[in-house]
């Protein structure tokens, strides 16, 4: 896996925007996991539909 510390913006950059993450940590986790799934290549046909990524999005919706 490539180094992602240069690719993942700071938590506060994910938060507070319309359509943004309620908790930027979920956004950071989503991006890190999505990057790993994309690098997996043939193991996943459609990484955006992976249950783990959907669970992260759902948990952010539940976060206040």
N, C-alpha and C positions, 0 to 999 in steps of 0.2 A: 504494500500500500504506500502511496506517496505521502510525503509530509503534508499534513493538513493545517498545521498551525499558521501557515502563510495564507491560507484560503478562507478560513472561518473568521468572520468579523466578530467584534466584541459583542457581548450579550446585549448591551444597551442599544445597539444598532438594529436589533431584531424587534425591539419592543415599542409599543406606543403608536405605531403607525396604523392607519386604517388597513385592515386585512393582515396586520402583522401578528406576531405571537404575543399572547398575554404574558408569557414568561419566556424571555429570550433563551433560557437554558434549554427549553424544548426545541427551539429553532436551531440552536447549535448542535444538539444531539441528533436532530433530524438530518442536518447537512452532513455531519460526520458519518452517520450510518448509511445515508444515501450514497455517499462517495465510495464507501466500502462495497456496497451492493453493485454499483456500476462497474467497479474494477473486477468483480466476480465474473462478469461476462456471461458465459453460456449457462451458468447455474441458475439465473433468473431471467425469464423472458421479459417481464415488465416490472422493473424494480420499484416504480412509483406506486404500484399496487400491493407492495409487500405488507403483510399484516403488522409487522413491527412499526413501519412508518405510519400506517393508519392509526395504530394505537397511540403513538406519540402525538399525532394531531388531535385525537379524541381527548387525550389527557389534558392538553393545553386548553381545549374548549371547556373542560371541567374546572380549570384553575381560575381562582379569583384573585 
